[in-house]
Amino acid sequence: MELRDLRGFVAVVEEGGLSAAARRLHLSQPAVSQTIASLERRLGVQLLVRSRTGVSPTDAGRTLLAEARAVLARYDEAMAVMAGLGPDPDTVLRIGVPLELPPDLLSGPLAALGAAYPRTRTRLRHLSSAAQLAALRAGELDLGLLRERPAGRDFDALPVLEERLGVLLATDHAVRIVEADGVRLDALGGLEWVGFPRSGSPAWYDELTAVLRSHGVDPGAAAPEGQSLIAPVKLGAVSSGDAFALAPQDWPVPLPDGVTWSPLVGHPIVRRTWAVWRADSRRRDLARLVAALPAS
């Protein structure tokens, strides 16, 4: 399976049709159609359901979509890191990335940057919002993707993503509290929240825990300093049946048997991501990258 096949499949699902995907990929529609047919033959499953209004993924297609996004994001990150090892620091853009960032958020803007500034290389670092802000102040990052907007005039910021968070639960517990529209937040009272250290993003942590408390959910003590809220931590805690975790609907991690994702009724929790850079920056390649980012 080639990377271009995975990119083609992701484009078809995201665009909702073969014609739109072909325009995005600068290919002919028959070529994109052949790519999808080849993938379905190779995997032995139907990936898409076709209708008059476009296409939508089957269960197998949604599984492949999550895996394809993860593979492509890791490939792009690896290539960016290796390309960024050049000796000229003026051709390297250093970007901070939080956990659980959708892999497609940067793929298009980085492609646009590469077309406009072929000598610029990017280097991505996984850091908390607080660590990114410190690195921006110290001149160790050129762009940060933060879960909160910094105060003051030292930085410029652009909102690039809003995610309505749902809840991960043990399936046995979910069947008892899931309603037609999802799970009411107050129904999670009595379960332990699988949270993150406050120091990593103080403003977002305070906002989130305030929402939980306002619905009668005790967030408990903050997670220990230095603990990362990676996917295995979330899924392991939730599998026990005594805890819940928050995640967006398009969380690019396959759920194990026994764990269910459900929306929260009324969407009371929205996670925002901001692109942040120093207000005194004069880098044109950074400006080009920022201009290509989606505005939420």
Legacy VTK file of the C-alpha trace (Angstrom):
# vtk DataFile Version 3.0
C-alpha trace
ASCII
DATASET POLYDATA
POINTS 296 float
0.000 0.000 0.000
1.503 3.313 -1.123
1.345 6.574 0.799
-0.289 8.227 -2.207
-3.110 5.661 -2.007
-3.709 6.559 1.640
-3.639 10.273 0.819
-6.153 9.677 -1.957
-8.511 7.767 0.323
-8.300 10.421 3.065
-9.013 13.158 0.503
-12.104 11.353 -0.817
-13.560 10.930 2.691
-12.754 14.493 3.774
-14.097 16.043 0.565
-17.145 13.768 0.472
-16.788 12.896 -3.196
-14.426 11.778 -5.935
-14.589 14.975 -8.007
-13.703 17.264 -5.103
-10.908 14.920 -4.025
-9.535 14.856 -7.565
-9.402 18.669 -7.627
-7.648 18.728 -4.257
-5.084 16.149 -5.375
-4.674 17.624 -8.886
-5.598 14.257 -10.408
-8.304 13.054 -12.743
-11.491 11.616 -11.261
-10.927 8.194 -12.930
-7.479 8.028 -11.323
-8.932 8.669 -7.867
-11.713 6.145 -8.499
-9.139 3.535 -9.511
-7.177 4.209 -6.316
-10.244 3.526 -4.152
-11.179 0.418 -6.144
-7.615 -0.881 -5.837
-7.628 -0.351 -2.066
-10.949 -2.176 -1.687
-9.687 -5.118 -3.758
-6.428 -5.287 -1.850
-8.073 -5.144 1.564
-11.067 -7.276 0.654
-13.577 -4.871 2.232
-15.887 -2.096 1.084
-14.510 1.246 2.206
-17.091 3.695 0.857
-20.822 3.889 0.359
-21.715 5.792 -2.796
-24.910 7.803 -3.186
-26.259 10.650 -5.291
-24.971 13.186 -2.806
-21.448 11.804 -2.588
-19.620 9.132 -0.593
-19.364 8.214 3.074
-17.081 5.687 4.808
-18.246 2.273 5.958
-17.158 0.942 9.359
-14.081 -0.496 7.660
-13.540 2.839 5.935
-13.635 4.744 9.212
-11.072 2.357 10.669
-8.773 2.841 7.675
-9.299 6.613 7.857
-8.003 6.771 11.426
-5.022 4.559 10.622
-4.236 6.422 7.374
-4.277 9.801 9.113
-1.939 8.522 11.806
0.484 7.001 9.263
0.530 10.124 7.088
0.986 12.434 10.062
3.897 10.385 11.359
5.498 10.268 7.887
5.115 14.035 7.384
6.504 14.698 10.851
9.477 12.397 10.268
10.263 14.044 6.937
9.917 17.501 8.473
12.246 16.619 11.340
14.885 15.139 9.049
14.636 18.043 6.631
15.021 20.434 9.555
18.481 19.115 10.434
20.138 21.425 7.955
22.875 23.763 9.203
21.168 27.083 8.380
18.813 28.059 11.249
17.158 30.727 9.089
15.626 28.016 6.898
14.118 26.040 9.796
10.678 26.763 11.259
10.299 25.262 14.717
6.697 24.388 15.558
5.238 23.256 18.869
2.470 20.652 18.718
0.172 19.511 21.560
-1.046 15.989 22.135
-4.141 14.910 20.196
-3.752 17.482 17.434
-5.735 16.286 14.364
-3.096 15.113 11.888
-4.658 16.922 8.948
-4.550 20.369 10.589
-0.951 20.992 9.502
-0.672 18.818 6.401
-2.226 21.314 3.963
-0.521 24.416 5.385
2.866 22.665 5.400
2.369 21.707 1.761
1.550 25.330 0.919
4.635 26.464 2.811
6.828 24.009 0.910
5.505 25.238 -2.432
6.086 28.901 -1.570
9.374 28.474 0.339
11.088 25.276 -0.825
14.231 26.022 1.216
12.322 26.284 4.493
12.264 23.123 6.579
10.028 22.492 9.567
10.852 20.848 12.874
7.947 19.714 15.058
8.138 19.242 18.840
5.433 17.726 21.058
5.086 20.087 24.024
2.402 21.200 26.448
0.909 24.683 26.020
2.932 26.053 28.950
6.166 24.567 27.600
5.459 25.985 24.150
4.850 29.450 25.562
8.130 29.329 27.462
9.937 28.170 24.310
8.369 30.978 22.265
9.549 33.531 24.815
13.045 32.044 24.762
13.207 32.084 20.952
13.307 28.288 20.797
10.041 28.018 18.817
8.737 30.065 15.906
5.115 28.908 16.119
3.116 27.218 18.848
-0.233 25.457 18.755
-1.635 26.150 22.198
-4.834 25.155 24.025
-5.157 28.702 25.381
-4.525 32.207 24.111
-1.685 34.013 25.886
-2.385 37.405 27.419
-0.439 40.550 26.607
0.999 42.118 23.483
4.113 39.991 23.100
2.349 37.423 20.926
-0.062 37.331 18.019
-2.632 34.522 17.950
-5.089 32.955 15.525
-7.823 30.474 16.522
-7.411 27.460 14.229
-9.536 24.697 15.735
-12.627 24.107 17.862
-13.440 20.553 18.953
-16.618 19.494 20.726
-15.421 16.900 23.183
-17.343 13.734 23.895
-16.744 11.073 26.518
-14.948 7.724 26.545
-16.583 5.151 28.818
-16.453 1.456 29.498
-19.184 -0.005 27.302
-20.881 -1.764 30.225
-21.256 1.562 31.999
-22.182 3.494 28.860
-25.253 1.365 28.143
-26.697 2.465 31.491
-26.352 6.224 30.996
-26.289 6.935 27.244
-29.491 8.621 26.080
-30.779 9.232 22.568
-28.641 12.390 22.165
-25.626 11.132 24.075
-24.465 11.365 27.680
-25.515 14.122 30.052
-22.466 15.547 31.771
-24.073 15.303 35.197
-24.514 11.551 34.649
-20.739 11.202 35.039
-20.853 12.107 38.730
-19.194 9.393 40.786
-16.710 8.476 38.041
-13.073 9.525 38.122
-12.024 12.007 35.457
-8.843 10.989 33.634
-7.283 14.438 33.572
-3.952 16.097 32.869
-1.504 18.181 34.927
-2.711 21.743 35.423
0.779 23.074 34.801
0.615 21.962 31.181
-2.203 24.380 30.308
-3.484 26.279 33.347
-6.216 28.350 31.670
-7.673 25.391 29.766
-7.495 23.194 32.867
-9.348 25.799 34.942
-12.004 26.284 32.255
-12.542 22.554 31.898
-12.729 21.772 35.596
-15.134 24.683 36.127
-17.502 23.169 33.568
-17.253 19.773 35.246
-17.982 21.232 38.684
-20.931 23.247 37.340
-22.510 19.941 36.290
-21.898 18.214 39.600
-18.790 16.303 38.514
-15.832 16.366 40.896
-12.642 16.618 38.783
-10.531 15.421 41.710
-6.893 16.307 42.150
-4.831 17.352 39.143
-2.701 14.670 37.533
0.907 14.466 38.786
3.442 16.836 37.288
5.057 15.404 34.163
2.354 12.820 33.468
1.315 12.856 29.807
-2.292 12.131 28.951
-1.499 9.843 26.032
-4.045 7.489 24.487
-2.976 4.307 26.346
-3.380 6.157 29.669
-6.903 7.239 28.778
-7.995 3.879 27.436
-6.422 1.909 30.270
-8.159 3.983 32.939
-11.525 3.971 31.162
-11.449 0.217 30.607
-11.660 -0.324 34.356
-15.228 1.010 34.318
-14.669 3.515 37.155
-13.433 6.448 35.070
-14.219 8.604 32.064
-12.040 10.536 29.655
-12.743 13.286 27.162
-11.993 13.025 23.441
-13.276 14.486 20.159
-15.423 12.392 17.850
-12.683 12.097 15.230
-10.053 11.041 17.775
-7.569 9.173 15.527
-7.133 6.218 17.891
-8.970 2.899 17.378
-11.060 2.053 20.432
-10.537 -1.382 21.981
-13.405 -3.730 22.702
-15.150 -2.617 25.842
-14.659 1.143 25.354
-17.282 3.425 23.773
-17.252 7.067 22.654
-20.447 9.107 23.028
-21.230 12.808 22.497
-22.069 15.005 25.457
-25.614 16.340 25.382
-25.572 20.050 24.573
-21.815 20.022 23.785
-20.811 21.751 27.048
-17.068 21.232 26.554
-15.273 22.790 23.583
-11.496 22.529 23.234
-9.870 25.355 21.283
-6.441 25.482 19.687
-4.606 28.717 18.907
-1.681 29.316 16.578
0.669 31.640 18.502
3.819 33.446 17.374
5.950 36.347 18.562
4.467 39.721 17.605
7.903 40.995 16.574
8.531 38.163 14.096
9.372 39.302 10.563
9.761 35.891 8.946
7.888 35.737 5.664
7.827 31.951 5.590
6.147 31.949 9.013
3.593 34.460 7.747
2.885 32.210 4.769
2.358 29.212 7.027
0.050 31.158 9.349
-1.970 32.410 6.375
-2.531 28.827 5.246
-3.847 27.673 8.635
-7.630 27.302 8.946
-9.389 30.036 10.928
-12.030 28.695 13.305
LINES 1 297
296 0 1 2 3 4 5 6 7 8 9 10 11 12 13 14 15 16 17 18 19 20 21 22 23 24 25 26 27 28 29 30 31 32 33 34 35 36 37 38 39 40 41 42 43 44 45 46 47 48 49 50 51 52 53 54 55 56 57 58 59 60 61 62 63 64 65 66 67 68 69 70 71 72 73 74 75 76 77 78 79 80 81 82 83 84 85 86 87 88 89 90 91 92 93 94 95 96 97 98 99 100 101 102 103 104 105 106 107 108 109 110 111 112 113 114 115 116 117 118 119 120 121 122 123 124 125 126 127 128 129 130 131 132 133 134 135 136 137 138 139 140 141 142 143 144 145 146 147 148 149 150 151 152 153 154 155 156 157 158 159 160 161 162 163 164 165 166 167 168 169 170 171 172 173 174 175 176 177 178 179 180 181 182 183 184 185 186 187 188 189 190 191 192 193 194 195 196 197 198 199 200 201 202 203 204 205 206 207 208 209 210 211 212 213 214 215 216 217 218 219 220 221 222 223 224 225 226 227 228 229 230 231 232 233 234 235 236 237 238 239 240 241 242 243 244 245 246 247 248 249 250 251 252 253 254 255 256 257 258 259 260 261 262 263 264 265 266 267 268 269 270 271 272 273 274 275 276 277 278 279 280 281 282 283 284 285 286 287 288 289 290 291 292 293 294 295
